[in-house]
Amino acid sequence: MRSIMKKIALAGLFGVTFVGSTAFAQSGDAAKGDVDKGKALFLKNGCYECHGTVGQGGTGPHIAPRTASLAYIRKPAGQMPPYTAKVMSDQDLADVLAYLMSIPAPPASKGIAMLNQ
Amino acid sequence: MSKSKHKSSDRRGFLKGAMAGAAALAAQAPNAAAQAPAGNQLARAEGAAPAEAGVRVVDKPGSDFMVDVIKSLGFEYIFAMPGSSFAGFHESVLNYAGNKNPEYITCMHEESSVAMANGYAKVEGKPVAIAVHGTVGMQHAAMAVYDAFADHSPVYMILGNTQDATRRGGEVGWVHSAQDPAALVRDFTKWDDQPVSLPHFAESAVRAYKIMMTPPMGPVAITIDTDLQDDQIPAGTNLRIPKLSPSTPPAGDAAAIDEAAKMLVAAENPVLVAGRMARTPEGVKRLVELAELLQCAVLDQHRRLNFPNRHPLNQSNRAGQGGKPLMVPVGMAPDLVVGLESNDFYSTIRGVRQRNPQMKVISISAGDLFQRSNYQNFQRYTEEDLSIAADAEATLPYLIEACRTLITSARRVAFQARGAKLAEQSTQALEKARLDATYGWDASPISTARLSAELWAQIRNEDWALVTDSSPWIHDWPLQLWDFKQHHQYIGGAGAEGVGYAAPAAVGAAIAHKKHGRLPIAIQPDGDLMCANGVLWTAAHHKVPMLIMMHNNRAYHQEVMGLQGLANRRQRGIDHIQIGTKIYDPFIDYAKLASSMGIRSEGPVSDPKELAAVIKRGIEVVKSGEPYLVDTVTQPR
């Protein structure tokens, strides 16, 4: 069980990305969402398990402050599991996307001394 | 050789009577008369003091000679949880050998003993001895033995057992004995034996060491009988210790090496993939020499530190796989891949071979020289154009020379251009890793990138070593952000990916670093520590300097993601997936856990801004010669 799970997760790491960059195109979905509800849903539905609590990435790629498209989350490629309407409603996803859009951009790496050593 | 002072009864029989008791001895049996105890056993069972004639004193037990043999093999330590089946040997280590070479290190689980030995061996390049108690101790040890086997790591096990059924100590002695105790691990050890005499022990003990250290290295087990340990060495016994005759590591066939050199020099874009290639620091030097001669790309799979990770020819960060490529990255398009003790070589080249079916493949691996059948650590069969069954580190000097003679000035010019391009791509990959590390920089729980960067900032001018795996569990950030140059600075992870390996292996590695005065750093997964956390006490008791930073994501996170993926694909939601996968209600306080075992500690720390001060305090304590633990609450990965 452990090894199978590891293989799944590692496959996500190795180029079979959950969310291709083109799928991150800005959409109108986020505009319909509530940031606070979105944050709660992001945590409740385990999005952070692969993408981190502020969408910084982990096993999955970083997804904030950009946003994913609703269509992609419904039918993702690679190892990302689908979030169908039975699991999360369109409004839930819009809230999550709003949360991701609200996350500020990270500081520049050149400005962090310890990252340049 | 001295004689036993009293021989009218034996200690085993005495104990047997004590443990079984008079009632058991009187049990009805078809051959009750034959099983009747000796007189002294009955006396003991009834509470009477044994007669003087039953007192047995031994001047020269067999275990003293066993220790002589073990000392001749140069073991620095013996790692063991105590057990009666090797008590005679234990006593000889302490009182006959003065607890020095080997020194007894008290362990609290046999799995810990073996994993500690694995960590030690990967730093020091030689094994420690491990003592394991009978059936149950071996069962405890088994997972770590498998890890070592899959990791080609030398582990020398001394396994206590009582072979003579008439001399076992009652019920416990019986259930802790076996006809063939090493059978349990025979599928994942290189060799074992159960000697029936001291000369037999001497020969088998030396043979086991030789087999263990011949690449591919692996665990061995020698069963030592309790009576052989405890009985007086018979007068006139001619005991001698055979000379250890280490085998030279097997180097590749000369013709095959010439062919490999031709292919390497002719290739336009060769890639060297190193798994467990560097057995020693010399291995790193040899791989650098070959890569620089050819100015070709190196992918270090980091089962060991095979190649400096900031070397311009190191392309591991390009893989987008956290600095530990398990497959050749899409952008590299090699026309030749050379596996050097590569791990899971089939998967490593599968994608790139599909993209370029004409690509040539060479493998140099000692793994082809020895394999068991049952456990499947050998991975999928790989089709290769040239397969050299040999130790890669031993083969590299010949391959380097063969390449050198073939390189023309024109090829040298082409190589320089290739190397310059690779250096540029390596720099870009490092910059991308640094950029990726900024995401979630100030997040709480603390990002694993921030944790790794804060550590690096404070250890980079020290004589440091990472003693845990820079694993996917922490997105391999140390391998992406730190500057690993030396072989001992990185030892890879569990060969068979067994959870529970990291903590003991880290302590074992830190024990190896101790005499060198290095600063060992462990980034310790929480679930792994809870498998056998008594290893913290071992570190405290033996004053093992090491800084343990918890990667406390409060879950068996790999399983969280796996279960979550399944639940979503089944469209059932993830409301219940925390059951059985998350470590909560209550959260574990690792600082208190460590403190309870004598390790100075602090935490939980969730604010990344506190890290710098916390790490600084920890390093000060470690430099004073003690372990220190920081409970850092972290992001999932």
Interface residues (C-beta under 8 A of the other chain):
Chain A: M1 R2 S3 I4 M5 K6 I8 A9 L10 L13 F14 G15 N45 G46 Y48 E49 C50 G52 T53 V54 G55 Q56 G57 G58 T59 H62 A64 Q79 P81 P82 Y83 T84 K86 V87 P106 P107 A108 S109 I112 A113 M114 L115 N116 Q117
Chain B: A319 G320 Q321 G322 L326 M327 P329 V330 E431 R434 L435 D436 A437 T438 Y439 G440 W441 A443 P445 S447 T448 A449 A453 E454 W456 A457 R460 P472 H475 L481 E497 V499 H557 Q558 E559 V560 M561 G562 Q564 G565 L566 A567 N568 R569 Q571 R572 G573 I574 I577 Q635 P636 R637
